[in-house]
Amino acid sequence: MARPEQISRYLPVTFPNGIKVRRFGKHCPHCHAMVGAESMLGSAHLLQDRLYLHAEATC
């Protein structure tokens, strides 16, 4: 497996249909605070029209 990198490194990403994703965030399952891509480590893969993210974060 590739070495985990900061998820924000993969952004912005432009899909084949022209839609651009500039940021990404999820709620922490423990404290419910918003965790942004700059605080996540993992990998991202763009396959056809989908972005697959594998990330871990600590809020």
PDBQT receptor file of N, H, CA, C and O in Angstrom, charges set to zero:
ATOM      1  N   MET A   1       0.838  -1.179   0.000  1.00  0.00    +0.000 N 
ATOM      2  CA  MET A   1       0.000   0.000   0.000  1.00  0.00    +0.000 C 
ATOM      3  C   MET A   1       0.884   1.243   0.000  1.00  0.00    +0.000 C 
ATOM      4  O   MET A   1       1.956   1.254   0.605  1.00  0.00    +0.000 OA
ATOM      5  N   ALA A   2       0.429   2.277  -0.677  1.00  0.00    +0.000 N 
ATOM      6  H   ALA A   2      -0.442   2.268  -1.168  1.00  0.00    +0.000 HD
ATOM      7  CA  ALA A   2       1.177   3.529  -0.768  1.00  0.00    +0.000 C 
ATOM      8  C   ALA A   2       1.220   4.226   0.593  1.00  0.00    +0.000 C 
ATOM      9  O   ALA A   2       0.349   4.035   1.442  1.00  0.00    +0.000 OA
ATOM     10  N   ARG A   3       2.246   5.026   0.765  1.00  0.00    +0.000 N 
ATOM     11  H   ARG A   3       2.953   5.181   0.075  1.00  0.00    +0.000 HD
ATOM     12  CA  ARG A   3       2.385   5.787   2.001  1.00  0.00    +0.000 C 
ATOM     13  C   ARG A   3       1.251   6.809   2.101  1.00  0.00    +0.000 C 
ATOM     14  O   ARG A   3       0.985   7.524   1.136  1.00  0.00    +0.000 OA
ATOM     15  N   PRO A   4       0.579   6.888   3.252  1.00  0.00    +0.000 N 
ATOM     16  CA  PRO A   4      -0.528   7.853   3.385  1.00  0.00    +0.000 C 
ATOM     17  C   PRO A   4      -0.040   9.290   3.249  1.00  0.00    +0.000 C 
ATOM     18  O   PRO A   4       1.013   9.658   3.770  1.00  0.00    +0.000 OA
ATOM     19  N   GLU A   5      -0.818  10.085   2.544  1.00  0.00    +0.000 N 
ATOM     20  H   GLU A   5      -1.673   9.786   2.120  1.00  0.00    +0.000 HD
ATOM     21  CA  GLU A   5      -0.512  11.499   2.362  1.00  0.00    +0.000 C 
ATOM     22  C   GLU A   5      -1.712  12.316   2.815  1.00  0.00    +0.000 C 
ATOM     23  O   GLU A   5      -2.807  11.786   3.004  1.00  0.00    +0.000 OA
ATOM     24  N   GLN A   6      -1.492  13.596   2.983  1.00  0.00    +0.000 N 
ATOM     25  H   GLN A   6      -0.602  14.026   2.829  1.00  0.00    +0.000 HD
ATOM     26  CA  GLN A   6      -2.574  14.495   3.369  1.00  0.00    +0.000 C 
ATOM     27  C   GLN A   6      -3.612  14.516   2.242  1.00  0.00    +0.000 C 
ATOM     28  O   GLN A   6      -3.267  14.737   1.081  1.00  0.00    +0.000 OA
ATOM     29  N   ILE A   7      -4.889  14.286   2.588  1.00  0.00    +0.000 N 
ATOM     30  H   ILE A   7      -5.170  14.107   3.531  1.00  0.00    +0.000 HD
ATOM     31  CA  ILE A   7      -5.965  14.197   1.594  1.00  0.00    +0.000 C 
ATOM     32  C   ILE A   7      -6.110  15.503   0.813  1.00  0.00    +0.000 C 
ATOM     33  O   ILE A   7      -6.458  15.475  -0.368  1.00  0.00    +0.000 OA
ATOM     34  N   SER A   8      -5.852  16.633   1.445  1.00  0.00    +0.000 N 
ATOM     35  H   SER A   8      -5.570  16.655   2.404  1.00  0.00    +0.000 HD
ATOM     36  CA  SER A   8      -5.997  17.913   0.741  1.00  0.00    +0.000 C 
ATOM     37  C   SER A   8      -5.019  18.022  -0.430  1.00  0.00    +0.000 C 
ATOM     38  O   SER A   8      -5.220  18.855  -1.314  1.00  0.00    +0.000 OA
ATOM     39  N   ARG A   9      -3.968  17.202  -0.456  1.00  0.00    +0.000 N 
ATOM     40  H   ARG A   9      -3.805  16.526   0.263  1.00  0.00    +0.000 HD
ATOM     41  CA  ARG A   9      -3.021  17.181  -1.573  1.00  0.00    +0.000 C 
ATOM     42  C   ARG A   9      -3.703  16.771  -2.874  1.00  0.00    +0.000 C 
ATOM     43  O   ARG A   9      -3.280  17.184  -3.953  1.00  0.00    +0.000 OA
ATOM     44  N   TYR A  10      -4.758  15.960  -2.777  1.00  0.00    +0.000 N 
ATOM     45  H   TYR A  10      -5.102  15.625  -1.900  1.00  0.00    +0.000 HD
ATOM     46  CA  TYR A  10      -5.467  15.456  -3.953  1.00  0.00    +0.000 C 
ATOM     47  C   TYR A  10      -6.537  16.426  -4.463  1.00  0.00    +0.000 C 
ATOM     48  O   TYR A  10      -7.148  16.183  -5.503  1.00  0.00    +0.000 OA
ATOM     49  N   LEU A  11      -6.763  17.515  -3.739  1.00  0.00    +0.000 N 
ATOM     50  H   LEU A  11      -6.266  17.712  -2.894  1.00  0.00    +0.000 HD
ATOM     51  CA  LEU A  11      -7.817  18.457  -4.094  1.00  0.00    +0.000 C 
ATOM     52  C   LEU A  11      -7.216  19.747  -4.617  1.00  0.00    +0.000 C 
ATOM     53  O   LEU A  11      -6.125  20.102  -4.171  1.00  0.00    +0.000 OA
ATOM     54  N   PRO A  12      -7.832  20.463  -5.512  1.00  0.00    +0.000 N 
ATOM     55  CA  PRO A  12      -9.113  20.158  -6.141  1.00  0.00    +0.000 C 
ATOM     56  C   PRO A  12      -8.974  19.056  -7.187  1.00  0.00    +0.000 C 
ATOM     57  O   PRO A  12      -7.906  18.859  -7.768  1.00  0.00    +0.000 OA
ATOM     58  N   VAL A  13     -10.072  18.347  -7.412  1.00  0.00    +0.000 N 
ATOM     59  H   VAL A  13     -10.939  18.507  -6.940  1.00  0.00    +0.000 HD
ATOM     60  CA  VAL A  13     -10.130  17.303  -8.434  1.00  0.00    +0.000 C 
ATOM     61  C   VAL A  13     -11.275  17.652  -9.378  1.00  0.00    +0.000 C 
ATOM     62  O   VAL A  13     -12.346  18.074  -8.942  1.00  0.00    +0.000 OA
ATOM     63  N   THR A  14     -11.035  17.470 -10.682  1.00  0.00    +0.000 N 
ATOM     64  H   THR A  14     -10.165  17.127 -11.036  1.00  0.00    +0.000 HD
ATOM     65  CA  THR A  14     -12.063  17.745 -11.682  1.00  0.00    +0.000 C 
ATOM     66  C   THR A  14     -12.502  16.436 -12.314  1.00  0.00    +0.000 C 
ATOM     67  O   THR A  14     -11.680  15.674 -12.822  1.00  0.00    +0.000 OA
ATOM     68  N   PHE A  15     -13.797  16.182 -12.280  1.00  0.00    +0.000 N 
ATOM     69  H   PHE A  15     -14.465  16.801 -11.867  1.00  0.00    +0.000 HD
ATOM     70  CA  PHE A  15     -14.370  14.967 -12.847  1.00  0.00    +0.000 C 
ATOM     71  C   PHE A  15     -14.534  15.128 -14.361  1.00  0.00    +0.000 C 
ATOM     72  O   PHE A  15     -14.545  16.251 -14.865  1.00  0.00    +0.000 OA
ATOM     73  N   PRO A  16     -14.661  14.009 -15.089  1.00  0.00    +0.000 N 
ATOM     74  CA  PRO A  16     -14.822  14.080 -16.550  1.00  0.00    +0.000 C 
ATOM     75  C   PRO A  16     -16.000  14.946 -17.003  1.00  0.00    +0.000 C 
ATOM     76  O   PRO A  16     -15.963  15.507 -18.098  1.00  0.00    +0.000 OA
ATOM     77  N   ASN A  17     -17.054  15.065 -16.168  1.00  0.00    +0.000 N 
ATOM     78  H   ASN A  17     -17.084  14.610 -15.278  1.00  0.00    +0.000 HD
ATOM     79  CA  ASN A  17     -18.213  15.875 -16.559  1.00  0.00    +0.000 C 
ATOM     80  C   ASN A  17     -18.027  17.364 -16.247  1.00  0.00    +0.000 C 
ATOM     81  O   ASN A  17     -18.943  18.157 -16.462  1.00  0.00    +0.000 OA
ATOM     82  N   GLY A  18     -16.841  17.751 -15.739  1.00  0.00    +0.000 N 
ATOM     83  H   GLY A  18     -16.096  17.106 -15.565  1.00  0.00    +0.000 HD
ATOM     84  CA  GLY A  18     -16.550  19.151 -15.489  1.00  0.00    +0.000 C 
ATOM     85  C   GLY A  18     -16.767  19.620 -14.060  1.00  0.00    +0.000 C 
ATOM     86  O   GLY A  18     -16.362  20.734 -13.725  1.00  0.00    +0.000 OA
ATOM     87  N   ILE A  19     -17.380  18.826 -13.214  1.00  0.00    +0.000 N 
ATOM     88  H   ILE A  19     -17.709  17.921 -13.486  1.00  0.00    +0.000 HD
ATOM     89  CA  ILE A  19     -17.603  19.212 -11.821  1.00  0.00    +0.000 C 
ATOM     90  C   ILE A  19     -16.275  19.175 -11.077  1.00  0.00    +0.000 C 
ATOM     91  O   ILE A  19     -15.499  18.231 -11.224  1.00  0.00    +0.000 OA
ATOM     92  N   LYS A  20     -16.016  20.211 -10.274  1.00  0.00    +0.000 N 
ATOM     93  H   LYS A  20     -16.646  20.978 -10.154  1.00  0.00    +0.000 HD
ATOM     94  CA  LYS A  20     -14.768  20.314  -9.523  1.00  0.00    +0.000 C 
ATOM     95  C   LYS A  20     -15.063  20.242  -8.025  1.00  0.00    +0.000 C 
ATOM     96  O   LYS A  20     -15.940  20.951  -7.531  1.00  0.00    +0.000 OA
ATOM     97  N   VAL A  21     -14.342  19.394  -7.306  1.00  0.00    +0.000 N 
ATOM     98  H   VAL A  21     -13.630  18.818  -7.707  1.00  0.00    +0.000 HD
ATOM     99  CA  VAL A  21     -14.447  19.288  -5.846  1.00  0.00    +0.000 C 
ATOM    100  C   VAL A  21     -13.203  19.939  -5.271  1.00  0.00    +0.000 C 
ATOM    101  O   VAL A  21     -12.083  19.509  -5.546  1.00  0.00    +0.000 OA
ATOM    102  N   ARG A  22     -13.405  20.984  -4.465  1.00  0.00    +0.000 N 
ATOM    103  H   ARG A  22     -14.315  21.333  -4.241  1.00  0.00    +0.000 HD
ATOM    104  CA  ARG A  22     -12.278  21.742  -3.936  1.00  0.00    +0.000 C 
ATOM    105  C   ARG A  22     -11.952  21.410  -2.497  1.00  0.00    +0.000 C 
ATOM    106  O   ARG A  22     -10.821  21.625  -2.064  1.00  0.00    +0.000 OA
ATOM    107  N   ARG A  23     -12.920  20.886  -1.733  1.00  0.00    +0.000 N 
ATOM    108  H   ARG A  23     -13.840  20.711  -2.085  1.00  0.00    +0.000 HD
ATOM    109  CA  ARG A  23     -12.662  20.557  -0.334  1.00  0.00    +0.000 C 
ATOM    110  C   ARG A  23     -13.481  19.356   0.091  1.00  0.00    +0.000 C 
ATOM    111  O   ARG A  23     -14.447  18.977  -0.571  1.00  0.00    +0.000 OA
ATOM    112  N   PHE A  24     -13.079  18.763   1.209  1.00  0.00    +0.000 N 
ATOM    113  H   PHE A  24     -12.294  19.072   1.747  1.00  0.00    +0.000 HD
ATOM    114  CA  PHE A  24     -13.722  17.556   1.696  1.00  0.00    +0.000 C 
ATOM    115  C   PHE A  24     -13.673  17.585   3.216  1.00  0.00    +0.000 C 
ATOM    116  O   PHE A  24     -12.672  18.006   3.795  1.00  0.00    +0.000 OA
ATOM    117  N   GLY A  25     -14.733  17.145   3.863  1.00  0.00    +0.000 N 
ATOM    118  H   GLY A  25     -15.547  16.802   3.393  1.00  0.00    +0.000 HD
ATOM    119  CA  GLY A  25     -14.775  17.074   5.317  1.00  0.00    +0.000 C 
ATOM    120  C   GLY A  25     -15.800  16.057   5.776  1.00  0.00    +0.000 C 
ATOM    121  O   GLY A  25     -16.754  15.751   5.061  1.00  0.00    +0.000 OA
ATOM    122  N   LYS A  26     -15.595  15.541   6.970  1.00  0.00    +0.000 N 
ATOM    123  H   LYS A  26     -14.820  15.790   7.550  1.00  0.00    +0.000 HD
ATOM    124  CA  LYS A  26     -16.523  14.583   7.596  1.00  0.00    +0.000 C 
ATOM    125  C   LYS A  26     -16.610  14.921   9.073  1.00  0.00    +0.000 C 
ATOM    126  O   LYS A  26     -15.706  15.533   9.643  1.00  0.00    +0.000 OA
ATOM    127  N   HIS A  27     -17.718  14.510   9.682  1.00  0.00    +0.000 N 
ATOM    128  H   HIS A  27     -18.452  14.013   9.218  1.00  0.00    +0.000 HD
ATOM    129  CA  HIS A  27     -17.878  14.695  11.122  1.00  0.00    +0.000 C 
ATOM    130  C   HIS A  27     -17.156  13.587  11.867  1.00  0.00    +0.000 C 
ATOM    131  O   HIS A  27     -17.214  12.422  11.473  1.00  0.00    +0.000 OA
ATOM    132  N   CYS A  28     -16.473  13.955  12.951  1.00  0.00    +0.000 N 
ATOM    133  H   CYS A  28     -16.426  14.902  13.271  1.00  0.00    +0.000 HD
ATOM    134  CA  CYS A  28     -15.798  12.987  13.815  1.00  0.00    +0.000 C 
ATOM    135  C   CYS A  28     -16.861  12.133  14.504  1.00  0.00    +0.000 C 
ATOM    136  O   CYS A  28     -17.811  12.686  15.058  1.00  0.00    +0.000 OA
ATOM    137  N   PRO A  29     -16.734  10.803  14.487  1.00  0.00    +0.000 N 
ATOM    138  CA  PRO A  29     -17.741   9.955  15.125  1.00  0.00    +0.000 C 
ATOM    139  C   PRO A  29     -17.747  10.054  16.654  1.00  0.00    +0.000 C 
ATOM    140  O   PRO A  29     -18.706   9.627  17.298  1.00  0.00    +0.000 OA
ATOM    141  N   HIS A  30     -16.679  10.616  17.237  1.00  0.00    +0.000 N 
ATOM    142  H   HIS A  30     -15.900  10.963  16.714  1.00  0.00    +0.000 HD
ATOM    143  CA  HIS A  30     -16.597  10.710  18.697  1.00  0.00    +0.000 C 
ATOM    144  C   HIS A  30     -17.117  12.034  19.239  1.00  0.00    +0.000 C 
ATOM    145  O   HIS A  30     -17.943  12.049  20.152  1.00  0.00    +0.000 OA
ATOM    146  N   CYS A  31     -16.635  13.157  18.678  1.00  0.00    +0.000 N 
ATOM    147  H   CYS A  31     -15.965  13.144  17.936  1.00  0.00    +0.000 HD
ATOM    148  CA  CYS A  31     -17.023  14.471  19.212  1.00  0.00    +0.000 C 
ATOM    149  C   CYS A  31     -17.941  15.245  18.275  1.00  0.00    +0.000 C 
ATOM    150  O   CYS A  31     -18.461  16.296  18.649  1.00  0.00    +0.000 OA
ATOM    151  N   HIS A  32     -18.145  14.740  17.065  1.00  0.00    +0.000 N 
ATOM    152  H   HIS A  32     -17.723  13.886  16.761  1.00  0.00    +0.000 HD
ATOM    153  CA  HIS A  32     -19.029  15.337  16.055  1.00  0.00    +0.000 C 
ATOM    154  C   HIS A  32     -18.522  16.657  15.488  1.00  0.00    +0.000 C 
ATOM    155  O   HIS A  32     -19.275  17.368  14.822  1.00  0.00    +0.000 OA
ATOM    156  N   ALA A  33     -17.257  16.999  15.740  1.00  0.00    +0.000 N 
ATOM    157  H   ALA A  33     -16.645  16.421  16.281  1.00  0.00    +0.000 HD
ATOM    158  CA  ALA A  33     -16.664  18.193  15.126  1.00  0.00    +0.000 C 
ATOM    159  C   ALA A  33     -16.359  17.897  13.663  1.00  0.00    +0.000 C 
ATOM    160  O   ALA A  33     -16.142  16.742  13.295  1.00  0.00    +0.000 OA
ATOM    161  N   MET A  34     -16.343  18.931  12.829  1.00  0.00    +0.000 N 
ATOM    162  H   MET A  34     -16.519  19.868  13.128  1.00  0.00    +0.000 HD
ATOM    163  CA  MET A  34     -16.016  18.764  11.421  1.00  0.00    +0.000 C 
ATOM    164  C   MET A  34     -14.495  18.648  11.267  1.00  0.00    +0.000 C 
ATOM    165  O   MET A  34     -13.744  19.484  11.770  1.00  0.00    +0.000 OA
ATOM    166  N   VAL A  35     -14.056  17.601  10.566  1.00  0.00    +0.000 N 
ATOM    167  H   VAL A  35     -14.666  16.922  10.157  1.00  0.00    +0.000 HD
ATOM    168  CA  VAL A  35     -12.639  17.376  10.298  1.00  0.00    +0.000 C 
ATOM    169  C   VAL A  35     -12.433  17.567   8.798  1.00  0.00    +0.000 C 
ATOM    170  O   VAL A  35     -13.073  16.895   7.989  1.00  0.00    +0.000 OA
ATOM    171  N   GLY A  36     -11.544  18.480   8.432  1.00  0.00    +0.000 N 
ATOM    172  H   GLY A  36     -11.025  19.026   9.089  1.00  0.00    +0.000 HD
ATOM    173  CA  GLY A  36     -11.295  18.787   7.030  1.00  0.00    +0.000 C 
ATOM    174  C   GLY A  36     -10.201  17.925   6.430  1.00  0.00    +0.000 C 
ATOM    175  O   GLY A  36      -9.477  17.237   7.149  1.00  0.00    +0.000 OA
ATOM    176  N   ALA A  37     -10.084  17.964   5.116  1.00  0.00    +0.000 N 
ATOM    177  H   ALA A  37     -10.673  18.523   4.532  1.00  0.00    +0.000 HD
ATOM    178  CA  ALA A  37      -9.107  17.160   4.387  1.00  0.00    +0.000 C 
ATOM    179  C   ALA A  37      -7.673  17.465   4.807  1.00  0.00    +0.000 C 
ATOM    180  O   ALA A  37      -6.805  16.597   4.716  1.00  0.00    +0.000 OA
ATOM    181  N   GLU A  38      -7.415  18.687   5.266  1.00  0.00    +0.000 N 
ATOM    182  H   GLU A  38      -8.120  19.393   5.340  1.00  0.00    +0.000 HD
ATOM    183  CA  GLU A  38      -6.063  19.039   5.693  1.00  0.00    +0.000 C 
ATOM    184  C   GLU A  38      -5.647  18.298   6.961  1.00  0.00    +0.000 C 
ATOM    185  O   GLU A  38      -4.459  18.253   7.281  1.00  0.00    +0.000 OA
ATOM    186  N   SER A  39      -6.608  17.713   7.691  1.00  0.00    +0.000 N 
ATOM    187  H   SER A  39      -7.573  17.750   7.431  1.00  0.00    +0.000 HD
ATOM    188  CA  SER A  39      -6.323  16.950   8.909  1.00  0.00    +0.000 C 
ATOM    189  C   SER A  39      -6.411  15.447   8.697  1.00  0.00    +0.000 C 
ATOM    190  O   SER A  39      -6.315  14.681   9.656  1.00  0.00    +0.000 OA
ATOM    191  N   MET A  40      -6.593  15.012   7.446  1.00  0.00    +0.000 N 
ATOM    192  H   MET A  40      -6.670  15.634   6.667  1.00  0.00    +0.000 HD
ATOM    193  CA  MET A  40      -6.750  13.589   7.147  1.00  0.00    +0.000 C 
ATOM    194  C   MET A  40      -5.540  13.055   6.388  1.00  0.00    +0.000 C 
ATOM    195  O   MET A  40      -4.967  13.740   5.541  1.00  0.00    +0.000 OA
ATOM    196  N   LEU A  41      -5.164  11.819   6.707  1.00  0.00    +0.000 N 
ATOM    197  H   LEU A  41      -5.630  11.262   7.395  1.00  0.00    +0.000 HD
ATOM    198  CA  LEU A  41      -4.113  11.120   5.979  1.00  0.00    +0.000 C 
ATOM    199  C   LEU A  41      -4.724   9.930   5.274  1.00  0.00    +0.000 C 
ATOM    200  O   LEU A  41      -5.598   9.259   5.824  1.00  0.00    +0.000 OA
ATOM    201  N   GLY A  42      -4.272   9.661   4.060  1.00  0.00    +0.000 N 
ATOM    202  H   GLY A  42      -3.562  10.206   3.614  1.00  0.00    +0.000 HD
ATOM    203  CA  GLY A  42      -4.805   8.524   3.325  1.00  0.00    +0.000 C 
ATOM    204  C   GLY A  42      -4.443   8.604   1.863  1.00  0.00    +0.000 C 
ATOM    205  O   GLY A  42      -3.384   9.115   1.499  1.00  0.00    +0.000 OA
ATOM    206  N   SER A  43      -5.332   8.093   1.022  1.00  0.00    +0.000 N 
ATOM    207  H   SER A  43      -6.192   7.677   1.318  1.00  0.00    +0.000 HD
ATOM    208  CA  SER A  43      -5.104   8.112  -0.422  1.00  0.00    +0.000 C 
ATOM    209  C   SER A  43      -6.424   8.351  -1.134  1.00  0.00    +0.000 C 
ATOM    210  O   SER A  43      -7.501   8.146  -0.573  1.00  0.00    +0.000 OA
ATOM    211  N   ALA A  44      -6.319   8.788  -2.378  1.00  0.00    +0.000 N 
ATOM    212  H   ALA A  44      -5.445   8.955  -2.834  1.00  0.00    +0.000 HD
ATOM    213  CA  ALA A  44      -7.496   9.046  -3.205  1.00  0.00    +0.000 C 
ATOM    214  C   ALA A  44      -7.231   8.538  -4.609  1.00  0.00    +0.000 C 
ATOM    215  O   ALA A  44      -6.117   8.653  -5.122  1.00  0.00    +0.000 OA
ATOM    216  N   HIS A  45      -8.257   7.978  -5.225  1.00  0.00    +0.000 N 
ATOM    217  H   HIS A  45      -9.161   7.884  -4.808  1.00  0.00    +0.000 HD
ATOM    218  CA  HIS A  45      -8.143   7.462  -6.583  1.00  0.00    +0.000 C 
ATOM    219  C   HIS A  45      -9.359   7.892  -7.380  1.00  0.00    +0.000 C 
ATOM    220  O   HIS A  45     -10.492   7.683  -6.944  1.00  0.00    +0.000 OA
ATOM    221  N   LEU A  46      -9.141   8.489  -8.542  1.00  0.00    +0.000 N 
ATOM    222  H   LEU A  46      -8.221   8.659  -8.896  1.00  0.00    +0.000 HD
ATOM    223  CA  LEU A  46     -10.221   8.884  -9.436  1.00  0.00    +0.000 C 
ATOM    224  C   LEU A  46     -10.363   7.798 -10.494  1.00  0.00    +0.000 C 
ATOM    225  O   LEU A  46      -9.470   7.596 -11.316  1.00  0.00    +0.000 OA
ATOM    226  N   LEU A  47     -11.501   7.100 -10.464  1.00  0.00    +0.000 N 
ATOM    227  H   LEU A  47     -12.227   7.265  -9.796  1.00  0.00    +0.000 HD
ATOM    228  CA  LEU A  47     -11.804   6.051 -11.431  1.00  0.00    +0.000 C 
ATOM    229  C   LEU A  47     -13.092   6.415 -12.137  1.00  0.00    +0.000 C 
ATOM    230  O   LEU A  47     -14.161   6.451 -11.528  1.00  0.00    +0.000 OA
ATOM    231  N   GLN A  48     -12.982   6.685 -13.434  1.00  0.00    +0.000 N 
ATOM    232  H   GLN A  48     -12.113   6.656 -13.929  1.00  0.00    +0.000 HD
ATOM    233  CA  GLN A  48     -14.100   7.123 -14.265  1.00  0.00    +0.000 C 
ATOM    234  C   GLN A  48     -14.746   8.349 -13.653  1.00  0.00    +0.000 C 
ATOM    235  O   GLN A  48     -14.132   9.416 -13.651  1.00  0.00    +0.000 OA
ATOM    236  N   ASP A  49     -15.958   8.242 -13.134  1.00  0.00    +0.000 N 
ATOM    237  H   ASP A  49     -16.456   7.375 -13.135  1.00  0.00    +0.000 HD
ATOM    238  CA  ASP A  49     -16.648   9.406 -12.597  1.00  0.00    +0.000 C 
ATOM    239  C   ASP A  49     -16.810   9.347 -11.080  1.00  0.00    +0.000 C 
ATOM    240  O   ASP A  49     -17.728   9.959 -10.532  1.00  0.00    +0.000 OA
ATOM    241  N   ARG A  50     -15.921   8.612 -10.394  1.00  0.00    +0.000 N 
ATOM    242  H   ARG A  50     -15.175   8.115 -10.839  1.00  0.00    +0.000 HD
ATOM    243  CA  ARG A  50     -16.003   8.498  -8.929  1.00  0.00    +0.000 C 
ATOM    244  C   ARG A  50     -14.632   8.727  -8.296  1.00  0.00    +0.000 C 
ATOM    245  O   ARG A  50     -13.599   8.335  -8.839  1.00  0.00    +0.000 OA
ATOM    246  N   LEU A  51     -14.656   9.372  -7.135  1.00  0.00    +0.000 N 
ATOM    247  H   LEU A  51     -15.494   9.690  -6.694  1.00  0.00    +0.000 HD
ATOM    248  CA  LEU A  51     -13.444   9.588  -6.355  1.00  0.00    +0.000 C 
ATOM    249  C   LEU A  51     -13.508   8.686  -5.137  1.00  0.00    +0.000 C 
ATOM    250  O   LEU A  51     -14.419   8.804  -4.317  1.00  0.00    +0.000 OA
ATOM    251  N   TYR A  52     -12.555   7.799  -5.019  1.00  0.00    +0.000 N 
ATOM    252  H   TYR A  52     -11.815   7.704  -5.685  1.00  0.00    +0.000 HD
ATOM    253  CA  TYR A  52     -12.502   6.865  -3.893  1.00  0.00    +0.000 C 
ATOM    254  C   TYR A  52     -11.454   7.379  -2.895  1.00  0.00    +0.000 C 
ATOM    255  O   TYR A  52     -10.284   7.547  -3.237  1.00  0.00    +0.000 OA
ATOM    256  N   LEU A  53     -11.897   7.622  -1.665  1.00  0.00    +0.000 N 
ATOM    257  H   LEU A  53     -12.847   7.485  -1.387  1.00  0.00    +0.000 HD
ATOM    258  CA  LEU A  53     -11.013   8.116  -0.616  1.00  0.00    +0.000 C 
ATOM    259  C   LEU A  53     -10.857   7.054   0.466  1.00  0.00    +0.000 C 
ATOM    260  O   LEU A  53     -11.824   6.407   0.869  1.00  0.00    +0.000 OA
ATOM    261  N   HIS A  54      -9.647   6.892   0.918  1.00  0.00    +0.000 N 
ATOM    262  H   HIS A  54      -8.861   7.417   0.591  1.00  0.00    +0.000 HD
ATOM    263  CA  HIS A  54      -9.364   6.073   2.096  1.00  0.00    +0.000 C 
ATOM    264  C   HIS A  54      -8.605   6.990   3.021  1.00  0.00    +0.000 C 
ATOM    265  O   HIS A  54      -7.469   7.366   2.729  1.00  0.00    +0.000 OA
ATOM    266  N   ALA A  55      -9.217   7.360   4.143  1.00  0.00    +0.000 N 
ATOM    267  H   ALA A  55     -10.139   7.055   4.380  1.00  0.00    +0.000 HD
ATOM    268  CA  ALA A  55      -8.606   8.349   5.003  1.00  0.00    +0.000 C 
ATOM    269  C   ALA A  55      -8.828   8.032   6.478  1.00  0.00    +0.000 C 
ATOM    270  O   ALA A  55      -9.810   7.399   6.865  1.00  0.00    +0.000 OA
ATOM    271  N   GLU A  56      -7.876   8.497   7.287  1.00  0.00    +0.000 N 
ATOM    272  H   GLU A  56      -7.078   9.011   6.973  1.00  0.00    +0.000 HD
ATOM    273  CA  GLU A  56      -7.985   8.437   8.737  1.00  0.00    +0.000 C 
ATOM    274  C   GLU A  56      -7.649   9.813   9.273  1.00  0.00    +0.000 C 
ATOM    275  O   GLU A  56      -6.817  10.528   8.714  1.00  0.00    +0.000 OA
ATOM    276  N   ALA A  57      -8.309  10.176  10.370  1.00  0.00    +0.000 N 
ATOM    277  H   ALA A  57      -8.985   9.595  10.824  1.00  0.00    +0.000 HD
ATOM    278  CA  ALA A  57      -8.078  11.508  10.931  1.00  0.00    +0.000 C 
ATOM    279  C   ALA A  57      -8.227  11.467  12.444  1.00  0.00    +0.000 C 
ATOM    280  O   ALA A  57      -8.887  10.590  13.001  1.00  0.00    +0.000 OA
ATOM    281  N   THR A  58      -7.604  12.427  13.082  1.00  0.00    +0.000 N 
ATOM    282  H   THR A  58      -7.069  13.140  12.628  1.00  0.00    +0.000 HD
ATOM    283  CA  THR A  58      -7.757  12.631  14.514  1.00  0.00    +0.000 C 
ATOM    284  C   THR A  58      -8.161  14.077  14.705  1.00  0.00    +0.000 C 
ATOM    285  O   THR A  58      -7.480  14.989  14.235  1.00  0.00    +0.000 OA
ATOM    286  N   CYS A  59      -9.267  14.285  15.395  1.00  0.00    +0.000 N 
ATOM    287  H   CYS A  59      -9.820  13.545  15.777  1.00  0.00    +0.000 HD
ATOM    288  CA  CYS A  59      -9.719  15.676  15.607  1.00  0.00    +0.000 C 
ATOM    289  C   CYS A  59      -9.102  16.253  16.858  1.00  0.00    +0.000 C 
ATOM    290  O   CYS A  59      -9.363  17.407  17.199  1.00  0.00    +0.000 OA
TER     291      CYS A  59
